[in-house]
Amino acid sequence: MIPLMDIRRQHQTLKKDIAKAVDHVLESSRFVLGEHVEALESEIAKTCGTSYAVAVNSGTDALFLSLRALGIGKGDEVITSPYTFFATVEAIIQTGAQPVLVDIDPQTYNLDPNQVEQSITDNTKAILPVHLFGCPADLTALRSIAQQYQLKMVEDACQAIGARFAGKGVGSWGDTGCFSFYPTKNLGGSGDGGMIVTSDPELMEEIRLLRSHGSYKKYHHCRFAYNSRLDEIQAAILRVKNQYLPSWNQKRRTLAQRYNQAFQKLPLKPQWIPSEAESVYHLYIVRTSQAEALNNWLTQSGIGCGIYYPLPLHHQKAWTDQYPVPDLPQAESVANTTLALPLFPEMTESEQETVIQAVTRFFDKGESHHATIY
Ligand SMILES: *Cc1c(COP(=O)(O)O)cnc(C)c1O
Protein backbone atom coordinates (compact mmCIF):
# COMPACT_ATOMS: atom_id res chain seq x y z
CA MET A 1 0.00 0.00 0.00
CA ILE A 2 1.30 3.44 -0.95
CA PRO A 3 -0.70 6.31 0.54
CA LEU A 4 -1.50 9.57 -1.27
CA MET A 5 0.07 11.34 1.71
CA ASP A 6 1.25 10.17 5.12
CA ILE A 7 1.45 12.71 7.92
CA ARG A 8 2.25 9.99 10.51
CA ARG A 9 5.73 9.46 9.09
CA GLN A 10 6.56 13.11 9.65
CA HIS A 11 5.47 12.84 13.25
CA GLN A 12 7.68 9.81 13.91
CA THR A 13 10.84 11.80 13.17
CA LEU A 14 9.80 14.89 15.19
CA LYS A 15 8.05 13.21 18.11
CA LYS A 16 10.58 14.10 20.81
CA ASP A 17 10.95 17.75 19.81
CA ILE A 18 7.19 18.18 19.58
CA ALA A 19 6.62 16.60 23.01
CA LYS A 20 9.22 18.95 24.46
CA ALA A 21 7.64 21.99 22.82
CA VAL A 22 4.16 21.07 24.07
CA ASP A 23 5.48 20.42 27.56
CA HIS A 24 7.15 23.81 27.56
CA VAL A 25 3.82 25.52 26.89
CA LEU A 26 2.00 23.42 29.49
CA GLU A 27 4.64 24.27 32.11
CA SER A 28 4.45 27.98 31.29
CA SER A 29 0.63 27.85 31.35
CA ARG A 30 0.51 30.70 28.84
CA PHE A 31 -1.91 29.26 26.29
CA VAL A 32 -3.15 32.21 24.23
CA LEU A 33 -1.11 34.90 22.41
CA GLY A 34 2.29 34.26 23.93
CA GLU A 35 5.90 33.93 22.85
CA HIS A 36 5.42 31.02 20.41
CA VAL A 37 2.68 32.78 18.45
CA GLU A 38 4.80 35.91 18.27
CA ALA A 39 7.90 33.99 17.18
CA LEU A 40 5.97 32.00 14.57
CA GLU A 41 4.58 35.26 13.18
CA SER A 42 8.11 36.63 12.65
CA GLU A 43 9.29 33.36 11.14
CA ILE A 44 6.46 33.19 8.60
CA ALA A 45 6.80 36.90 7.69
CA LYS A 46 10.48 36.21 6.98
CA THR A 47 9.63 33.19 4.78
CA CYS A 48 7.26 35.35 2.71
CA GLY A 49 9.32 38.53 2.67
CA THR A 50 6.67 40.69 4.38
CA SER A 51 7.03 43.10 7.31
CA TYR A 52 4.31 41.51 9.43
CA ALA A 53 2.30 38.37 10.06
CA VAL A 54 -0.76 37.80 12.24
CA ALA A 55 -1.66 34.29 13.40
CA VAL A 56 -5.33 33.31 13.31
CA ASN A 57 -7.25 30.11 13.90
CA SER A 58 -7.65 28.83 10.34
CA GLY A 59 -6.91 29.51 6.70
CA THR A 60 -10.59 30.28 6.20
CA ASP A 61 -10.44 32.99 8.89
CA ALA A 62 -7.21 34.33 7.37
CA LEU A 63 -9.17 34.98 4.15
CA PHE A 64 -12.29 36.29 5.90
CA LEU A 65 -10.42 38.64 8.27
CA SER A 66 -8.27 39.95 5.39
CA LEU A 67 -11.38 40.88 3.39
CA ARG A 68 -13.04 42.40 6.49
CA ALA A 69 -9.94 44.43 7.33
CA LEU A 70 -9.89 45.74 3.73
CA GLY A 71 -13.46 46.98 4.23
CA ILE A 72 -15.08 44.53 1.82
CA GLY A 73 -18.73 43.76 2.46
CA LYS A 74 -22.31 44.07 1.19
CA GLY A 75 -22.64 45.42 -2.36
CA ASP A 76 -19.03 44.57 -3.26
CA GLU A 77 -17.84 41.95 -5.73
CA VAL A 78 -14.76 39.78 -5.23
CA ILE A 79 -13.29 37.89 -8.18
CA THR A 80 -12.01 34.37 -7.50
CA SER A 81 -11.57 30.89 -8.98
CA PRO A 82 -14.30 28.23 -9.21
CA TYR A 83 -11.64 25.51 -8.97
CA THR A 84 -10.43 25.61 -5.36
CA PHE A 85 -11.32 24.36 -1.90
CA PHE A 86 -14.80 25.52 -0.84
CA ALA A 87 -13.45 27.80 1.93
CA THR A 88 -12.18 30.39 -0.57
CA VAL A 89 -15.69 31.35 -1.58
CA GLU A 90 -17.13 30.93 1.93
CA ALA A 91 -14.79 33.65 3.19
CA ILE A 92 -16.19 36.05 0.56
CA ILE A 93 -19.82 35.12 1.39
CA GLN A 94 -19.19 35.63 5.12
CA THR A 95 -18.33 39.31 4.48
CA GLY A 96 -21.65 39.84 2.67
CA ALA A 97 -19.86 40.45 -0.65
CA GLN A 98 -20.74 38.66 -3.90
CA PRO A 99 -18.19 36.14 -5.22
CA VAL A 100 -17.64 36.41 -8.98
CA LEU A 101 -16.26 33.16 -10.37
CA VAL A 102 -13.89 33.53 -13.31
CA ASP A 103 -12.59 30.66 -15.42
CA ILE A 104 -9.13 29.14 -15.04
CA ASP A 105 -6.15 28.57 -17.29
CA PRO A 106 -6.49 24.93 -18.47
CA GLN A 107 -2.77 24.21 -17.96
CA THR A 108 -1.95 25.83 -14.61
CA TYR A 109 -5.53 25.52 -13.21
CA ASN A 110 -5.11 29.01 -11.75
CA LEU A 111 -7.18 32.17 -12.48
CA ASP A 112 -6.85 33.36 -16.09
CA PRO A 113 -5.81 37.05 -15.85
CA ASN A 114 -7.45 37.99 -19.19
CA GLN A 115 -10.82 36.74 -18.02
CA VAL A 116 -10.32 38.45 -14.67
CA GLU A 117 -9.93 41.79 -16.44
CA GLN A 118 -13.07 41.17 -18.54
CA SER A 119 -15.11 40.44 -15.40
CA ILE A 120 -14.38 43.70 -13.58
CA THR A 121 -17.45 45.90 -12.92
CA ASP A 122 -18.04 49.12 -10.96
CA ASN A 123 -18.73 46.96 -7.91
CA THR A 124 -15.51 44.92 -8.07
CA LYS A 125 -13.43 45.60 -4.96
CA ALA A 126 -10.89 42.78 -4.86
CA ILE A 127 -9.23 39.88 -6.63
CA LEU A 128 -8.68 36.69 -4.66
CA PRO A 129 -6.30 34.41 -6.59
CA VAL A 130 -5.63 30.88 -5.32
CA HIS A 131 -2.18 29.29 -5.70
CA LEU A 132 -3.64 25.89 -6.45
CA PHE A 133 -1.79 22.71 -5.50
CA GLY A 134 1.22 24.86 -4.49
CA CYS A 135 1.71 26.60 -7.85
CA PRO A 136 1.54 30.42 -7.76
CA ALA A 137 -1.05 32.11 -9.98
CA ASP A 138 0.22 34.69 -12.51
CA LEU A 139 0.96 37.32 -9.88
CA THR A 140 2.65 39.82 -12.20
CA ALA A 141 -0.43 40.02 -14.41
CA LEU A 142 -2.95 39.95 -11.55
CA ARG A 143 -1.16 42.62 -9.53
CA SER A 144 -0.93 44.93 -12.51
CA ILE A 145 -4.68 44.49 -13.15
CA ALA A 146 -5.36 45.20 -9.45
CA GLN A 147 -3.26 48.38 -9.63
CA GLN A 148 -4.79 49.56 -12.88
CA TYR A 149 -8.38 49.19 -11.61
CA GLN A 150 -7.57 50.13 -7.99
CA LEU A 151 -8.63 46.78 -6.60
CA LYS A 152 -7.40 45.05 -3.47
CA MET A 153 -5.70 41.70 -3.80
CA VAL A 154 -5.82 38.91 -1.20
CA GLU A 155 -3.77 35.81 -2.00
CA ASP A 156 -5.17 32.42 -1.02
CA ALA A 157 -1.78 30.82 -0.44
CA CYS A 158 -3.18 28.11 1.85
CA GLN A 159 -1.62 25.39 -0.34
CA ALA A 160 1.54 27.27 -1.22
CA ILE A 161 3.60 28.20 1.83
CA GLY A 162 7.20 28.80 0.72
CA ALA A 163 6.34 29.09 -3.01
CA ARG A 164 7.72 31.97 -5.06
CA PHE A 165 6.83 33.86 -8.18
CA ALA A 166 9.49 35.82 -10.10
CA GLY A 167 11.75 35.27 -7.10
CA LYS A 168 9.31 36.82 -4.59
CA GLY A 169 7.47 34.85 -1.91
CA VAL A 170 3.74 34.22 -2.33
CA GLY A 171 1.77 36.23 0.19
CA SER A 172 3.95 39.30 -0.41
CA TRP A 173 2.26 40.26 -3.70
CA GLY A 174 -1.20 41.05 -2.44
CA ASP A 175 -2.45 43.45 0.25
CA THR A 176 -2.43 40.29 2.35
CA GLY A 177 -1.45 36.64 1.88
CA CYS A 178 -3.32 33.84 3.65
CA PHE A 179 -1.99 30.51 4.88
CA SER A 180 -3.52 27.42 6.48
CA PHE A 181 -1.89 25.06 8.97
CA TYR A 182 -4.55 22.37 8.51
CA PRO A 183 -2.77 19.05 9.29
CA THR A 184 -2.33 17.92 5.66
CA LYS A 185 -0.95 21.24 4.35
CA ASN A 186 2.80 21.56 3.59
CA LEU A 187 3.24 23.10 7.05
CA GLY A 188 0.55 21.28 9.00
CA GLY A 189 -0.23 21.62 12.68
CA SER A 190 -1.99 19.24 15.06
CA GLY A 191 -5.36 20.84 14.49
CA ASP A 192 -6.58 24.07 12.86
CA GLY A 193 -4.51 27.18 12.36
CA GLY A 194 -3.79 29.98 9.92
CA MET A 195 -1.68 33.07 9.23
CA ILE A 196 -2.07 36.40 7.45
CA VAL A 197 1.02 38.17 6.10
CA THR A 198 1.14 41.82 5.04
CA SER A 199 3.57 44.71 4.80
CA ASP A 200 0.91 47.36 5.52
CA PRO A 201 1.13 48.46 9.19
CA GLU A 202 -2.46 49.76 9.35
CA LEU A 203 -3.84 46.57 7.87
CA MET A 204 -1.77 44.56 10.33
CA GLU A 205 -3.18 46.57 13.27
CA GLU A 206 -6.76 46.17 12.00
CA ILE A 207 -6.34 42.39 11.61
CA ARG A 208 -4.90 42.17 15.15
CA LEU A 209 -8.01 43.93 16.46
CA LEU A 210 -10.37 41.73 14.44
CA ARG A 211 -8.83 38.45 15.60
CA SER A 212 -9.24 39.27 19.29
CA HIS A 213 -12.58 40.96 20.12
CA GLY A 214 -11.53 44.35 18.81
CA SER A 215 -9.49 44.76 21.96
CA TYR A 216 -6.67 47.35 21.97
CA LYS A 217 -6.09 47.08 25.72
CA LYS A 218 -7.31 44.49 28.18
CA TYR A 219 -11.13 44.83 28.51
CA HIS A 220 -11.22 47.87 26.19
CA HIS A 221 -12.82 47.26 22.79
CA CYS A 222 -13.03 49.54 19.76
CA ARG A 223 -14.72 47.02 17.39
CA PHE A 224 -17.36 44.29 17.53
CA ALA A 225 -15.07 41.65 16.16
CA TYR A 226 -14.17 37.96 16.47
CA ASN A 227 -12.25 35.39 18.43
CA SER A 228 -9.82 33.92 15.94
CA ARG A 229 -6.50 33.30 17.64
CA LEU A 230 -3.88 30.61 17.20
CA ASP A 231 -3.15 28.63 20.38
CA GLU A 232 0.34 28.65 21.91
CA ILE A 233 0.50 24.83 21.82
CA GLN A 234 -0.29 24.88 18.13
CA ALA A 235 2.29 27.61 17.47
CA ALA A 236 4.96 25.72 19.43
CA ILE A 237 4.36 22.57 17.35
CA LEU A 238 4.37 24.56 14.11
CA ARG A 239 7.69 26.19 15.02
CA VAL A 240 9.32 22.77 15.38
CA LYS A 241 8.01 21.78 11.94
CA ASN A 242 8.73 25.11 10.26
CA GLN A 243 12.48 24.49 10.59
CA TYR A 244 12.06 21.60 8.14
CA LEU A 245 9.74 23.34 5.70
CA PRO A 246 12.44 24.37 3.16
CA SER A 247 13.86 20.83 2.98
CA TRP A 248 10.38 19.26 2.82
CA ASN A 249 9.39 21.58 -0.03
CA GLN A 250 12.67 20.77 -1.80
CA LYS A 251 11.94 17.05 -1.41
CA ARG A 252 8.48 17.60 -2.94
CA ARG A 253 10.05 19.37 -5.93
CA THR A 254 12.57 16.56 -6.46
CA LEU A 255 9.82 13.94 -6.41
CA ALA A 256 7.72 16.02 -8.84
CA GLN A 257 10.64 16.38 -11.28
CA ARG A 258 11.10 12.63 -11.22
CA TYR A 259 7.41 12.02 -12.00
CA ASN A 260 7.54 14.63 -14.78
CA GLN A 261 10.45 12.83 -16.45
CA ALA A 262 8.94 9.39 -16.10
CA PHE A 263 5.63 10.51 -17.63
CA GLN A 264 7.06 12.41 -20.61
CA LYS A 265 5.99 9.83 -23.19
CA LEU A 266 2.62 8.97 -21.66
CA PRO A 267 -0.70 10.50 -22.73
CA LEU A 268 -1.07 12.44 -19.51
CA LYS A 269 -0.02 15.95 -18.58
CA PRO A 270 1.25 17.18 -15.22
CA GLN A 271 0.02 20.57 -13.93
CA TRP A 272 1.97 23.16 -15.93
CA ILE A 273 4.32 25.25 -13.78
CA PRO A 274 5.18 28.55 -15.57
CA SER A 275 8.87 29.50 -15.69
CA GLU A 276 8.47 32.38 -13.16
CA ALA A 277 6.70 30.08 -10.69
CA GLU A 278 8.40 27.97 -8.06
CA SER A 279 5.77 25.48 -6.91
CA VAL A 280 5.83 23.70 -3.55
CA TYR A 281 3.76 20.81 -4.93
CA HIS A 282 1.15 20.60 -2.20
CA LEU A 283 -0.31 17.98 -4.53
CA TYR A 284 1.08 16.39 -7.68
CA ILE A 285 -1.68 16.54 -10.29
CA VAL A 286 -1.88 14.91 -13.71
CA ARG A 287 -4.50 15.52 -16.36
CA THR A 288 -5.83 12.76 -18.63
CA SER A 289 -9.16 11.96 -20.23
CA GLN A 290 -8.76 8.54 -18.55
CA ALA A 291 -8.62 10.01 -15.03
CA GLU A 292 -11.47 7.89 -13.69
CA ALA A 293 -10.13 4.60 -15.11
CA LEU A 294 -6.62 5.46 -13.90
CA ASN A 295 -8.03 6.24 -10.46
CA ASN A 296 -9.68 2.80 -10.31
CA TRP A 297 -6.58 1.03 -11.62
CA LEU A 298 -4.26 2.66 -9.07
CA THR A 299 -6.69 2.11 -6.22
CA GLN A 300 -6.89 -1.60 -7.11
CA SER A 301 -3.08 -1.70 -7.17
CA GLY A 302 -2.96 -0.37 -3.58
CA ILE A 303 -1.88 3.12 -4.58
CA GLY A 304 -3.61 6.06 -2.97
CA CYS A 305 -4.82 8.76 -5.31
CA GLY A 306 -7.47 11.45 -5.16
CA ILE A 307 -9.63 13.81 -7.15
CA TYR A 308 -9.19 17.49 -6.25
CA TYR A 309 -11.86 18.73 -6.60
CA PRO A 310 -14.57 16.54 -8.12
CA LEU A 311 -17.19 19.32 -8.09
CA PRO A 312 -16.28 22.93 -8.97
CA LEU A 313 -17.72 25.59 -6.67
CA HIS A 314 -20.51 26.68 -8.99
CA HIS A 315 -21.98 23.15 -8.96
CA GLN A 316 -22.01 22.78 -5.17
CA LYS A 317 -25.52 22.64 -3.70
CA ALA A 318 -24.78 25.66 -1.49
CA TRP A 319 -24.08 27.66 -4.66
CA THR A 320 -26.88 26.39 -6.90
CA ASP A 321 -29.45 26.95 -4.11
CA GLN A 322 -28.67 30.69 -4.17
CA TYR A 323 -26.99 31.75 -7.38
CA PRO A 324 -27.23 31.20 -11.14
CA VAL A 325 -24.64 28.75 -12.52
CA PRO A 326 -22.02 30.58 -14.61
CA ASP A 327 -20.53 29.06 -17.74
CA LEU A 328 -16.98 28.02 -16.83
CA PRO A 329 -15.94 25.37 -19.36
CA GLN A 330 -12.26 25.10 -18.41
CA ALA A 331 -12.98 24.57 -14.72
CA GLU A 332 -15.53 21.84 -15.60
CA SER A 333 -13.20 20.05 -17.96
CA VAL A 334 -10.23 20.19 -15.59
CA ALA A 335 -12.32 18.96 -12.64
CA ASN A 336 -13.36 15.93 -14.73
CA THR A 337 -9.89 15.00 -15.93
CA THR A 338 -7.39 15.50 -13.09
CA LEU A 339 -5.97 13.09 -10.56
CA ALA A 340 -3.54 13.53 -7.63
CA LEU A 341 -0.76 10.95 -7.32
CA PRO A 342 1.11 10.12 -4.08
CA LEU A 343 3.65 12.77 -3.13
CA PHE A 344 4.91 13.67 0.35
CA PRO A 345 8.40 14.51 1.63
CA GLU A 346 8.95 11.13 3.34
CA MET A 347 8.01 9.12 0.23
CA THR A 348 10.81 6.68 -0.71
CA GLU A 349 12.31 6.28 -4.16
CA SER A 350 11.11 2.71 -4.37
CA GLU A 351 7.55 3.78 -3.50
CA GLN A 352 7.70 6.35 -6.27
CA GLU A 353 9.05 3.73 -8.68
CA THR A 354 6.07 1.49 -7.87
CA VAL A 355 3.67 4.35 -8.67
CA ILE A 356 5.49 5.16 -11.93
CA GLN A 357 5.33 1.52 -13.01
CA ALA A 358 1.64 1.22 -12.21
CA VAL A 359 0.82 4.37 -14.20
CA THR A 360 2.96 3.17 -17.12
CA ARG A 361 1.30 -0.27 -17.12
CA PHE A 362 -2.13 1.36 -17.17
CA PHE A 363 -1.34 3.08 -20.46
CA ASP A 364 0.60 0.04 -21.83
CA LYS A 365 -2.45 -2.17 -21.51
CA GLY A 366 -4.17 -0.18 -24.21
CA GLU A 367 -5.69 2.73 -22.35
CA SER A 368 -3.49 5.14 -24.27
CA HIS A 369 -5.63 4.56 -27.39
CA HIS A 370 -8.56 6.20 -25.63
CA ALA A 371 -6.61 9.00 -24.02
CA THR A 372 -6.90 12.59 -25.18
CA ILE A 373 -3.78 14.71 -24.70
CA TYR A 374 -4.59 18.16 -23.31
C1 LIG B 1 -7.04 24.52 3.19
C2 LIG B 1 -7.52 25.61 2.34
C3 LIG B 1 -8.28 26.68 2.84
C4 LIG B 1 -8.84 26.72 4.22
O1 LIG B 1 -7.94 26.52 5.25
P1 LIG B 1 -8.48 25.99 6.66
O2 LIG B 1 -7.26 26.18 7.54
O3 LIG B 1 -8.85 24.56 6.51
O4 LIG B 1 -9.60 26.84 7.08
C5 LIG B 1 -8.61 27.72 1.98
N1 LIG B 1 -8.24 27.70 0.69
C6 LIG B 1 -7.52 26.69 0.17
C7 LIG B 1 -7.14 26.75 -1.26
C8 LIG B 1 -7.16 25.61 0.97
O5 LIG B 1 -6.47 24.60 0.43
PDBQT file of the ligand as one rigid body, heavy atoms in Angstrom, charges set to zero:
ROOT
HETATM    1  C1  LIG A 401      -7.042  24.522   3.187  1.00  0.00    +0.000 C 
HETATM    2  C2  LIG A 401      -7.517  25.615   2.338  1.00  0.00    +0.000 A 
HETATM    3  C3  LIG A 401      -8.278  26.677   2.845  1.00  0.00    +0.000 A 
HETATM    4  C4  LIG A 401      -8.842  26.718   4.220  1.00  0.00    +0.000 C 
HETATM    5  O1  LIG A 401      -7.943  26.515   5.245  1.00  0.00    +0.000 OA
HETATM    6  P1  LIG A 401      -8.476  25.989   6.663  1.00  0.00    +0.000 P 
HETATM    7  O2  LIG A 401      -7.261  26.179   7.540  1.00  0.00    +0.000 OA
HETATM    8  O3  LIG A 401      -8.854  24.562   6.510  1.00  0.00    +0.000 OA
HETATM    9  O4  LIG A 401      -9.600  26.843   7.082  1.00  0.00    +0.000 OA
HETATM   10  C5  LIG A 401      -8.607  27.718   1.984  1.00  0.00    +0.000 A 
HETATM   11  N1  LIG A 401      -8.237  27.704   0.693  1.00  0.00    +0.000 NA
HETATM   12  C6  LIG A 401      -7.524  26.688   0.174  1.00  0.00    +0.000 A 
HETATM   13  C7  LIG A 401      -7.136  26.745  -1.264  1.00  0.00    +0.000 C 
HETATM   14  C8  LIG A 401      -7.156  25.609   0.971  1.00  0.00    +0.000 A 
HETATM   15  O5  LIG A 401      -6.474  24.604   0.426  1.00  0.00    +0.000 OA
ENDROOT
TORSDOF 0
